[in-house]
Amino acid sequence: MTAITPRSIPFFNYAGAFAAEEDTYIGIFRDILRRGAFIQQRDLVEFEARLAAYLGVNHAIGVGNATDGLLMAFRAAGIKPGDEVIFPSHTMVASPASAAQCGGVPVPVDCRDDHLIDPAAIERAITPRTRFLLPVHLNGRTCDMDAITAMAKQHNLTIIEDAAQGLGSKFRDRYAGTWGLAAAYSFYPAKILGCMGDGGAIVTNDAGIAHRIRLLRDHGRDEVGEVMMWGLNSRLDNLQAAILDHQFKDYQTIIDRRRTIASLYQQELGDVTQLTLPPAPGSDPDHYDTFQNYEIEADRRDELKAFLKDRDIGTLIQWGGKAVHQFHALGFKVSLPNTERMFQRCLMIPMNLTLSDEDARYVAGVIREFYGC
């Protein structure tokens, strides 16, 4: 076994991400502040236009965060108290909370081996009260939207997509977030496209939905300040929009780099029998993955996590190590075997632009050391 030179690798290097473009970011700050361009100025309009053009959608609307985006999407789509919303329990609680806050009834279902919602589980969960499907595109991978849209059409259901982790990923050459009535994206700092705080966007091809969301994000006010409905205060900050617009100009380069790191992990860890890795880039012709996260499954997961921590390598088990249905205070009483098994084994290892090839090989080498291979 080759000796490994120790190094420190955080799960996400927030300071390093800023330092890599510090002068550029400071220039953006100065420009915005000197213009006094704080709320809903041209920088936001330009970013919204760039995002819409990239995705090929009619409307992109910057909002305060992806959770607000989902909530507003449900409200704009006309959710009513008691409407059932089917969602994958393998997600952040924010996904179903957005429906619950509108009076909807979240219905958790199981995931498949790729950690995404299982269309067969959706089919089993549909009842006469089901009104919405909420697929969640996780880790930079798009759900099986052919099957999901077919079910939505068959049962007259509305799709609202949680694409918080999905920007740029595709299923059969169609972007995550462009399949349903509306979708929400997150620009949290650790996202592939991340700002310096909270941020999000909603996209839709429906002009009526877009109009209602623009009202909802700004206290229900229209362009002349007339209040047309009860709304929220959830506007994407203009400074954050300018930062995002700058990053977005090189978005494909960012995705390419993450796919390179994923390929390195595949090369270094693909023969470790105690691990299940995500599909390698290019291995599945139906999917184009952007690797927002690199989530593995591992034998002796907790021991491996501790071993990596001792070697100063940061890892993450999403959402406190629990699926949504496992938070008992929420009142769910279902068993979802595949999701529960996955949460006993899942672990995210470092995946971001501050990671060098040598860093990725070091992480892989320490994992191999743990398993004695």
N, C-alpha and C positions, 0 to 999 in steps of 0.2 A: 504493500500500500504506500503510495506517494505521500511524503510528509506535507502537511498543510500549514502554511504560514498564517498565523492568526490575524484577523482583521475585524473591525466592528461594522456591522451592516444593519442599520435600523430597518424596520418594516417599511416605513415611508419617511424620507428625509425632507421634512417641510422646509427647514432652513436652507438645505442644499438646493431645493427646487427654486427658491427665491434667488439665492446667490448666483445661480447659473445665468440669470438674466437681470441681475440687479440694476444695472445702468438703464436698461430699457424700461423696466418697471418704474423706476424713479422718474424717468422722462414722461411716462404716461401719467403718473400722479401729478407732476408739475403742470402738464398741459391741461388736465381736467380741472385742477384747482385754480389755475390762473384764469381759465374761462368761466369759472363758477358754474360748471356744467354738472350738476349733481343728480337731478331726477328727470328721467324720461327725455334725455337730450339726443342729439344726432348719433352719439356713439352707440346708444342702445338701438336706435333704428338701423344703423349700419350692421350691427351684430345680428339682429333679428333677420335682416335681409340675407346675410351670408349663410346663416343657419338654414333658412328656408330653401335657398338655392342649393345648398349641399345635399339636403334630404329630398329635394324635388317636391316640396309641399307648398301649398298656397299661403299658409300662415304660420309664423313662429312668433311667440309672445313671451318675452322675458318676464319672469316672476321671481319672488323672493326665495323660493326653494322648491324642490320637486314635490314635497309633501303638500304644500299649498297648491301646486300645480294639479296634482291628482284630485284634491278636494274640489277645486274650481271646475275641473273637467267633469266630475260627477254632477256637480250642481248645474253646469251648463247643459249637460245631457239630460237633465230632468229626473234624476233619481228621486224616488219617493220613499217615505218611511215604510220599512218592511220588505223592500226590494232586496232579494238575495244577490250577493256578489261572490262569485267563485274565484278564489285566489290560491296560489301555492303557499303552503305553510312555511316552506323554505324561502323566506324573505324577511326584510326588516318590518317591524310592526307598523311602520309608517304606511305601508301599502294598504293593508285593510283598514287602518285607522282613518284614512281619507274617506272611505265609504261609510264607516261607522259614524263619523262626525256629521254626515249628511242624513243619518237615519237608516242607512242601509244595514243589511245583516250579512257580515262576512262569513263565507263558508270555506274552510280550509280543505285543500286536497293535497295528495301526495305528489312527489317529484319522480322523475325518471333517473336513470343512472348518470345522465349528464347534468344532474342537479336542477334541471328546469321542470316546469309544470308538466304533468303527465296528461296528455289529451284523453286517454282512457279514463283517468280519474275524474276529469271534468265531466265526461259523459255520464258517469255513474252518479254524479252529484246534482245534476240538473233536476229541478222540480218545477211545478207550476208557478212557483214564486220567484224563480230565477229570472233576473233581468239583465245582469251584466256579467261579463267575463273580464278578469283582470290578470292577464299574463304578465309575468315579471321576467325581463331579460337580464339575467345575472352574469356577472363576471366577464362581460363583453361577449356574450353569446346570445343569439336570438332564438326564441322558442320555435317550436314546430307550428308555424302560423298557418300553413295550409290546412292542417287538421283542425286548428282552433277556429279559423274563419269559416270552415265548412260547417262546424257545429253551430256557430253563431247564426249563420244563415238558416240552417235547418230549424232552429228553435226560436228564431226571431230575437236574438240577444244582441246587446251592444257591447263592443270591445273597447275598453279603455286600457291602454298599455302603460305599464310602469317600465320605462326605458331609462331609469336613472343610471344604470350601469351599462347601457347598451349603445351609446352614441357611436355610430360608424360600423357596428356589426350588422351582418346581413343573414337572411335566410333566403336561399334561392335568388340571390342578387337583388333582394329588396331590403331596405334598411329597417332595422328595429325602430318602432315608433311610427311607421307609415302604413300600418295594416288596419288599424281600428279607426274609430271616430275621432279619437284624440289620444295624445301620449304626452308623458312628462319626462323630462331629462333633469339630471342633477349636475351642478357644477361645483359641488363640494371640493375643497382643495385637493383631496386625494384622488379625485376622478381623473380620467385621462385628459379631459378638458376641464381644468379646475381653476377657480378664481381664488381670491384671498379672503374668503369667508363663505357664507351661504349664498346660493344662487341656483336658479333653475329656469326652465322654459317649457312651454306647452306648444305642441304643434298640431295642426289639423288642416284638412282640406275643406272643411265646412265653414262657410262664411258666417252663418248664424252662430255657430259655436264660438268662432273667433271673436265675434262682436260681443257676446256675453262674457267671455273671459276677459276681454279688455276692460269691460265695465267692472267685473268682479275684482280685478287686481287693484283698482284705484277707487275704492269706496263706492262703487256703483255709479261713478260719474262718467258722463260722456265727454266729447271733445270740447264742449263749451262750458263744462262744469255743472250741467244739470244732473241731479241724482236720479237715476233711472231704476235702481234696485238696491237692496241691502248688499254691500260688498265688503271687501277686505282691504287691508293695506299690505299688498304683496307685490311690489314692483322690483324688478331687477335693478339694482343700483347702477347708475351710469358709469361710475368708475370701474365696477366689476365688469360691466359689459365691454368697456374699452380693453381691459386686460384679456378677457376671453377672445375678443376679436383679433387681438394680436396673436395669441396662441393658435387660433383656428387657421391662420394662414399657412401653418406648417403641420396641419393635423394629420395628413397622410404619413408624413415623415415620423411623427410621434407613434402612430399605429405600427408602422413598419419596424420601428425599433423594439416595440413590445413583442411583436411576433418573432423577432430575432432572438430575444431573451427566452421566449417560450420554446423555440427550437433548440436553444442551448440546453435548457432543462431536460427536454426530451432526449437529446443525445446523451446527457450525463446520467440520467435517472431512469431511462426507459427500460432497462433490464433489471431494475430492483423489484423483485417479485412482491415485496411487502407494501408496495405503493400502487395506487391507481392514479394516473396522471390525466389531466384534461386532454381532449383530442389535440394532436399536434397540428400546427398550421398546415393547411393544405391536405389534411388527411380525410376530410369529410367534404365532398363536393357540394353539399347542400348548405354548408355553413361557412361564413367568413367571420372568424373570431378576432376580436381586438384585444383580448386579455387585459380587461380592466383589473382583474385579479388573477392570480395563479393559484387555484384551489385544488389541492391534492387530497386523496384519501390515504391514510397511513395506518398500518398495524402499530399497536402500542403508541397511539397518537400523543397521549399526554406525556409519556416518557420522552418521545422525540421532541416535543415542544420544549420541555425542560432542558434537554440536552442542547438544543440550539440556543436557548437563552443563556446557558452556561458558556457557550462559545460566542456570546454577544451578537447573535443573529435574531432579529425581530421577526415574529410571526403573529398571526391573528386567527382566532376562531370567531367568525362573524356573529354578531348579535348576542353576545354572552353565552354562546354555545347552545342556544335553544331555538327551536322553530316556534312560530307564533302560537301554534296550538298547545305548546308545552308551557306557556305562561298561564298558569291555572287561574289567576285572578281575572282573566278575560272570559272564563266560563266555558271554554271548549271541552267537549267530552268525546273526542275521537281518537282513534289510533291510526297513525300513518306510518306503516312499517319501514318503507324505503327512506323516508325523511328522517325517521328516528335513528335508523342504522347509519345514515350518512352523517348525522350530527355526532355520532360517537367516533367518527373517523376523519372528519374534514379538518383541514389545516391550510391556511394561506401562507405561502412563503414570499419573500420580497419580489416585487414586480413594479418597477417604475423607472423613469428616465435617468435617475441618479445612479442606477446600477450599471456597472461596467461588465464586460464579458468575464473578466477575472473574478468580479464579485459573484456573478452567477455560478461560475465553476466552483468557487469556494463554498457557497451555500450547498451545492450539490455534493461536494466532497465531504462536507461535515455530515450530511444525511447518509451518505454511503458508509462513512466511519461508524455511525450509530448502528447500522444494520450489519456491520462487519463484512462489507463487500467492496 
